[in-house]
């Protein structure tokens, strides 16, 4: 799921308004009157935070795929009979030839 940073700019400047805006999902809340340089600095900050979040998400997805591949290799190393079935361009799927034991899940990558 993609996220888009939201910076609220509002004439409402009471603490309760700021809290309500942040609790509603805003990454930042700026009250009027505002300084253009400050707004641009906060936009750059939000962009850096989003880029870092996106990179972490990408690394987590790669890590998850690696763990699934490792699980498949471990099952092969144990001698489990696995059948390789391509799943389109999205990756691969290792499925046991016999029904999996209760609570186990065939690895996918």
C-alpha positions in Angstrom: 0.0 0.0 0.0 1.4 3.4 -1.0 1.2 6.3 1.4 1.2 10.0 0.7 2.4 12.4 3.3 -0.2 14.9 4.3 0.6 18.3 5.7 -2.3 20.3 7.0 -2.4 24.1 6.7 -5.1 25.6 8.7 -6.3 28.9 10.3 -7.4 26.8 13.3 -4.6 27.1 15.8 -5.9 25.7 19.1 -4.1 22.8 20.6 -7.2 20.6 20.2 -7.3 21.4 16.4 -3.7 20.5 16.0 -4.2 17.2 17.9 -7.3 16.4 15.9 -5.4 17.0 12.6 -2.5 14.8 13.6 -4.7 12.1 14.9 -6.6 12.2 11.6 -3.4 11.2 9.8 -1.6 14.4 9.0 2.2 14.1 9.2 2.5 17.8 10.0 0.2 20.7 10.9 1.0 24.3 10.0 -1.1 27.2 11.2 -1.8 30.4 9.3 -0.1 32.8 8.8 2.8 30.7 7.7 6.2 31.3 6.3 6.8 29.9 2.8 10.4 28.8 3.5 9.2 26.9 6.6 6.4 25.2 4.6 8.9 24.2 1.9 11.3 22.8 4.6 8.5 20.8 6.1 7.5 19.4 2.7 11.2 18.4 2.1 11.2 16.7 5.5 8.0 14.8 4.7 9.5 13.7 1.4 12.6 12.4 3.1 10.5 10.6 5.7 8.4 9.0 2.9 11.5 8.0 0.9 13.0 6.3 4.0 9.6 4.6 4.8 9.4 3.3 1.2 13.0 2.0 1.3 12.3 0.2 4.5 9.1 -1.3 3.1 11.1 -2.5 0.0 13.8 -4.1 2.1 11.2 -5.8 4.3 9.5 -7.3 1.2 12.9 -8.5 -0.1 13.6 -10.0 3.3 10.3 -11.8 3.4 10.9 -13.3 0.0 14.4 -14.4 1.1 13.0 -16.1 4.2 10.4 -17.9 2.1 13.2 -19.1 -0.3 15.3 -20.2 2.7 12.3 -22.1 4.1 11.9 -23.9 0.8 15.6 -24.8 0.6 15.5 -26.1 4.2 12.5 -28.3 3.3 14.5 -29.6 0.2 17.5 -30.2 2.4 15.4 -32.3 4.8 14.4 -34.4 1.9 10.8 -33.2 1.6 9.5 -33.8 -1.9 8.6 -30.5 -3.3 7.2 -29.6 -6.7 8.2 -26.4 -8.4 5.3 -24.6 -10.0 6.0 -21.2 -11.7 3.5 -18.5 -10.7 3.9 -16.2 -13.6 6.3 -13.3 -13.4 5.5 -12.7 -9.8 7.9 -15.4 -8.6 7.8 -19.1 -7.8 5.8 -21.5 -5.6 7.2 -24.6 -3.9 4.4 -27.0 -2.9 4.7 -30.3 -1.1 3.6 -33.3 -3.1 1.8 -34.7 -0.1 -0.7 -32.6 1.9 1.1 -30.3 4.3 0.9 -31.0 8.0 -1.6 -29.1 10.1 -0.4 -25.5 10.6 2.3 -25.5 7.9 2.2 -23.5 4.8 4.1 -24.1 1.6 6.7 -21.4 1.0 6.2 -18.9 -1.9 8.6 -16.5 -3.4 
